[in-house]
Every structure is written in structure tokens, then in C-alpha cells.
Amino acid sequence: MLKKTLLLMLTAAFLVAISGCNTVHGVGQDLEAAGEGIQDASE
């Protein structure tokens, strides 16, 4: 059950992120921002 919920949440987040990006450049910026957020959280 937990795996299904986690997969559903990740899929939903991925779809929202993709729908917010109109170009490949936008996807790159979003991925970079997400990576920086994860990096900052780990510090």
C-alpha cells in the first residue's frame, strides 16, 4: 500500500512538473532547481 501511494505521489508530482514546463530549457531549469533544493535540504 505504501509503495502504491508513493508511486502515485511521485507520478502526480512528475506530471505537474512536466505540465508546467513548455520547453526543454524549462525542464532543465526545473530539474536544476529541484536538485538545488535537495542539496540545500541535505546540508
N, C-alpha and C positions, 0 to 999 in steps of 0.2 A: 504493500500500500504506500509506504514512504517513497519507494523508488518511482512509482507511477505519479505521485504528487510532485516530486522533484522534477521528473521529466516534463510534466505538464507545465510547471512554472518556468523551466528553462526554455521550453519551446515558445511559450507565450512571450517571454522577455525577448527572445530572438526575433520573433515576428514583429513585435513593436519596434525594436531597434531597426530592423530592415525597412519597415514601412516609413520610418522617419528619415531615411536616407534616400535621396533621389539620385545620387551619383556614386560612382566608385570612390571618388575623392571623399565624399561624405561618410561612406562606410569606413574608410581608413581613419578619418578623424574620430569617429565614434569609437572604433577599436582602440585607438591610441588613448583617448580619454578614459575608457574603461580600464585599460592597463595601468594608467597612472593612478586611477582611483584604488585599484587593488594594491599597487605598490605602496601608496600612501597609507593604506589601512594596515599593511603588514609591518610598517615601521614603528 
